[in-house]
Structure formats: structure tokens, C-alpha cells
Amino acid sequence: MTTRRLPSSSACCGGFVAASEWPWLPYDYCPTVPGKPEYHGCPEPTVVVDECTGADERATISVGPHIAFLPNTDVLTLPSRVPLQQLARTVAENRALLVAINVGDATNADRELAQRRADAIARLLHNSGINVDNISVLGFGAPASTAGDDPAHYPVTFERGCPENIPSVSDQLCKKLKLGGNHKIQYKVNSTVLQPASKEILKRDVAWSLKAHPQVRVQVQGHTSSEGKLEYNMKLSRRRQCHQAGVVPTARRSGTQAAGQCPDTSAHRRAHQ
């Protein structure tokens, strides 16, 4: 195919481009290897979705080539766009497919950078026109990690959500809905705005499970710290309850237990049969 030079104003050097820029460029994304025009000059990408089997709540999705970013940024490489666009086509063809995408490792990656990279992937998939309710992209890492931007610390892995495989009457489902530990729901300080990672946890661990098990009733509890005035904290807790129930609209349809005008919310949930 014909190779064209990218505009000098784009972050193009080395084959990189911002995820929000130039979404459908007719340029050769992979000028050093043989490829096909329909894949922007890159080799044909692969997306293999394993079947949900047994009682497993996850199955593997293999996506290739691997996803890479410009060092120390959340800018996707041009070749990385090709397999992600293929994934978007796969999801569009199977509207019931739930895809959980994980970026980074919990020990060495910088949590903020990992989540920014996760958000960049989510934006690309959203711009491809797929149902974002079926996609959850979450960054993993340690706060202010000093390990550096080693690509090995920021792997991008893909899983298929299989919440329908979890028995409705089971400790497995109850444990999944009772969020805690490394899966706490967190807000910005003095705000009802959820942290991006928390919103993704609610989607993949709560909303997907409730959609697969609509008979389950969920109670959402909200808590604030002991700092500050009690009256202010109580009002903030209630506002967060309302907001969190809105983030998981499936919970309303599934019979979320309410306290007052809104469900009780926060990082802990109990599933009731």
C-alpha cells in the first residue's frame, strides 16, 4: 500500500499517535513489515474468544499483536490500534460478549499511569462505536511506583466475563458482590465522583453479575471517614449512595434494597436471595 507521512503536528515519531487523534488515517501503520490495506498496512490481527465453561467466571481472550504505548505516556502506538479495532468488530458482532481488559501489574506498575492507559484503550473502543457497558478496562499498580516504565510492568490482558456461570445461590456470588480489600470503591475527596478504577470495578464485579442474576437483591452501604463534622459526613454518604446506585442501574432493576430515597452505598454489598 502507499505510505504517507503523518502531519508534523501529530505525535507521530516512531509510529505513535494519540488515541483521540486521527482515528481513521489512510497511512501505513506498520511500514517495516508486510501488511494489508484493510489493516492499515499491518499484518492481520487475531482475536480468539474462548468459550465459558464450568463454573469459571472468566475465560481467556487472546488478542495479537500485543498492545504497546509511547514510553511514559498513555499514547497508543499506531500498530496497537489495529488489534483493538479488530476486538471492537468482534464485540459488535457478539453483543452479549463481556470483555474485561487489565493494564499493568499490581506490584511494579504506577497505578495512575496504568489507569490512564486503560482509559486510552476505553476511548478507542468507545470511538469505534461499541457498547461500552460490555467493556471494562482497569489499570493495576502501586501508588507512585518507582519501578519505571518497563513494558513488562504494563501488560495488557483480555478476559471474557462469564457471570452466568456463577451459581445464583453460592458463596462465590456473595463474595463477588461484597467488595473489599483490593476492590474498595473510592471517591474523590469531598465528592460524589467515583475514581475511574472504582467505576470499572462496579461494572465488572457488580453490574455484570446482577444482569446475569436478576433475582438477586443487593444492599449498598455508604461510609465516610470520621474526620470532619458528623452532619456533613452523613449528607456526603447519602449523596454517594444515590450516585453509586446510578452507576449500577442494573441494581435498581434487580431489587436493590433502599434506605430512604436512595440505596445505601459504598464499598460493601450483600447479596440476598
C-alpha positions in Angstrom: 0.0 0.0 0.0 1.0 3.6 -0.4 2.8 5.0 2.6 2.2 8.7 3.5 3.9 10.9 6.0 1.8 11.9 9.0 1.2 15.6 9.7 4.0 17.1 11.7 1.6 18.3 14.3 0.7 14.8 15.4 2.7 12.7 17.9 3.9 10.5 15.1 7.6 9.9 15.6 8.3 6.2 15.8 4.8 5.3 14.7 2.9 6.8 17.7 -0.3 8.8 17.7 -2.6 10.0 20.5 -5.6 7.7 20.9 -8.0 10.6 20.3 -6.2 11.9 17.2 -6.6 10.9 13.5 -8.9 7.9 14.2 -9.0 6.5 10.7 -5.8 7.6 8.9 -5.1 6.1 5.5 -1.5 5.7 6.4 0.7 2.7 6.7 0.8 1.9 10.5 3.4 -0.8 10.0 5.9 0.4 7.3 8.6 -2.1 8.2 6.6 -5.3 7.8 4.3 -6.7 5.1 0.6 -6.0 5.7 -2.8 -5.5 4.2 -4.6 -2.2 3.3 -7.7 -3.1 5.3 -5.4 -3.3 8.4 -3.6 0.0 7.7 -0.6 -1.8 6.3 -0.2 -4.1 9.3 -0.4 -7.9 9.5 -3.8 -9.3 10.1 -4.7 -9.1 13.8 -6.1 -12.0 15.8 -8.9 -12.1 18.3 -9.7 -15.5 19.7 -12.5 -15.7 22.3 -12.6 -18.9 24.5 -15.9 -20.4 25.5 -17.3 -20.0 29.0 -17.0 -23.4 30.7 -17.9 -25.0 34.0 -18.2 -22.6 37.0 -15.4 -20.3 35.8 -16.4 -16.6 35.9 -13.7 -15.7 33.4 -12.5 -17.1 30.1 -9.4 -16.0 28.0 -9.5 -13.7 25.0 -6.3 -13.8 23.0 -5.5 -10.5 21.1 -2.5 -10.1 18.9 -0.2 -8.4 18.3 0.4 -7.1 21.8 -0.7 -3.6 22.8 2.0 -1.0 23.4 2.3 2.7 24.4 4.7 5.5 23.9 7.2 5.4 26.9 5.9 7.2 30.0 2.6 8.2 28.3 -0.9 6.9 27.7 -0.4 7.3 23.9 -1.1 4.1 22.0 1.3 3.1 19.2 -0.3 3.1 15.7 0.2 -0.7 15.3 -1.7 -1.2 18.6 -4.8 0.4 17.2 -5.2 -2.4 14.7 -5.9 -5.4 17.1 -8.0 -3.1 19.3 -10.2 -2.2 16.3 -10.5 -5.9 15.5 -11.6 -6.5 19.0 -14.2 -3.8 18.6 -15.5 -5.6 15.5 -15.7 -8.9 17.4 -17.7 -7.2 20.2 -20.0 -5.6 17.7 -20.7 -9.0 16.2 -21.5 -10.6 19.6 -23.5 -8.1 21.6 -23.7 -10.4 24.6 -19.9 -10.6 24.9 -18.4 -9.1 28.1 -14.8 -8.1 27.8 -12.6 -7.3 30.9 -9.3 -5.6 29.9 -6.5 -5.3 32.5 -3.5 -2.9 32.2 -0.4 -3.2 34.4 0.6 -5.4 37.3 -0.2 -4.7 40.9 3.4 -4.6 42.2 5.6 -2.7 39.7 3.3 -0.5 37.6 2.4 3.0 38.5 -1.3 2.9 39.2 -2.1 6.3 37.8 -0.2 5.6 34.5 -1.8 2.2 34.2 -5.3 3.7 34.6 -4.6 6.4 32.1 -3.5 3.8 29.6 -6.7 1.8 30.4 -8.7 4.9 29.8 -7.0 5.4 26.4 -8.0 1.9 25.4 -11.6 2.5 26.5 -11.8 5.7 24.5 -10.6 4.0 21.3 -13.1 1.2 21.8 -15.9 3.7 22.5 -14.9 5.7 19.4 -15.2 2.5 17.4 -18.9 2.5 18.3 -19.2 -0.5 20.6 -21.4 -0.8 23.7 -19.2 0.5 26.5 -21.4 -1.3 29.1 -19.9 -4.5 27.8 -16.3 -3.4 28.2 -14.4 -2.8 31.4 -10.9 -1.5 31.3 -9.0 -1.4 34.6 -5.4 -0.2 35.5 -3.5 -2.1 38.1 -0.4 -0.8 40.0 1.1 0.6 43.2 0.8 4.3 44.2 3.7 6.4 43.0 5.7 3.3 41.8 9.4 4.0 41.2 9.9 0.9 39.0 9.9 2.9 35.8 8.0 2.4 32.6 9.2 -1.1 31.8 6.8 -2.6 29.2 6.9 -5.8 31.2 5.2 -4.0 34.1 2.3 -2.8 31.9 1.0 -5.9 30.1 -2.5 -5.6 28.5 -4.5 -8.8 29.1 -8.0 -9.6 27.9 -10.7 -11.8 29.6 -14.2 -12.8 28.8 -16.8 -12.2 31.6 -18.9 -15.2 32.3 -21.1 -14.2 35.3 -23.9 -16.5 34.2 -21.6 -19.4 35.2 -21.7 -18.4 38.8 -24.4 -20.3 40.7 -27.1 -17.9 42.0 -27.2 -19.5 45.4 -23.5 -19.6 46.2 -20.7 -18.2 48.4 -18.9 -17.4 45.2 -21.5 -14.9 44.1 -21.9 -13.3 47.5 -18.1 -12.9 47.9 -18.0 -11.2 44.5 -20.7 -8.7 45.4 -19.2 -7.9 48.8 -16.4 -5.7 47.6 -13.5 -5.0 49.8 -9.7 -5.5 50.1 -8.1 -4.6 46.8 -11.5 -3.8 45.3 -12.7 -1.0 47.5 -14.9 1.6 45.9 -13.3 5.0 46.3 -14.4 8.6 45.6 -12.5 11.8 45.0 -12.1 13.8 48.2 -15.3 15.6 49.4 -17.0 14.5 46.2 -19.6 12.0 44.8 -17.4 11.5 41.8 -16.0 7.9 41.7 -12.4 7.2 41.0 -12.1 5.7 37.4 -10.9 2.4 38.7 -13.8 2.1 41.1 -16.3 2.7 38.4 -14.8 -0.2 36.4 -14.9 -2.5 39.4 -18.6 -1.7 39.9 -19.2 -2.6 36.3 -17.4 -5.9 36.0 -18.0 -7.2 39.6 -21.5 -5.9 40.3 -23.4 -4.8 37.2 -22.5 -7.8 35.1 -23.3 -10.2 37.9 -26.6 -8.6 38.6 -27.6 -8.6 35.0 -26.9 -12.3 34.8 -28.8 -12.9 38.1 -31.7 -10.5 38.1 -33.4 -12.3 41.0 -30.6 -11.3 43.4 -31.3 -8.4 45.8 -28.4 -6.2 46.8 -27.9 -3.8 49.7 -25.5 -0.9 49.1 -23.9 0.7 52.2 -22.1 4.0 52.3 -19.4 5.2 54.8 -17.2 8.3 55.2 -14.2 8.9 57.4 -14.5 10.1 60.9 -12.8 13.4 60.1 -15.0 16.5 59.9 -18.5 17.2 61.1 -20.9 14.3 61.5 -23.8 16.1 59.8 -21.6 16.9 56.7 -20.3 13.3 56.5 -23.8 11.9 56.7 -25.0 14.1 53.9 -22.0 13.2 51.8 -22.5 9.5 52.5 -26.1 9.7 51.3 -25.2 11.6 48.1 -22.6 8.9 47.4 -25.3 6.3 47.9 -27.5 7.9 45.3 -24.6 8.3 42.8 -23.4 4.8 43.2 -26.8 3.3 42.6 -27.0 5.3 39.4 -23.6 3.9 38.3 -25.1 0.4 38.6 -28.6 0.9 37.1 -29.0 -2.9 36.9 -29.1 -2.9 40.6 -32.3 -0.9 40.6 -34.0 -3.4 38.2 -32.7 -6.3 40.3 -34.3 -5.0 43.5 -31.7 -3.0 45.4 -32.7 -2.5 49.0 -33.2 1.1 49.7 -32.8 3.3 52.7 -34.8 6.5 52.5 -34.8 7.9 49.0 -31.6 6.1 47.8 -29.9 2.7 48.2 -27.3 2.6 51.0 -24.0 2.6 49.2 -20.2 2.2 49.4 -17.6 -0.5 49.1 -19.5 -3.3 50.7 -22.5 -5.2 49.3 -24.6 -8.1 50.5 -26.4 -10.4 48.1 -29.8 -11.6 49.3 -31.9 -14.4 47.9 
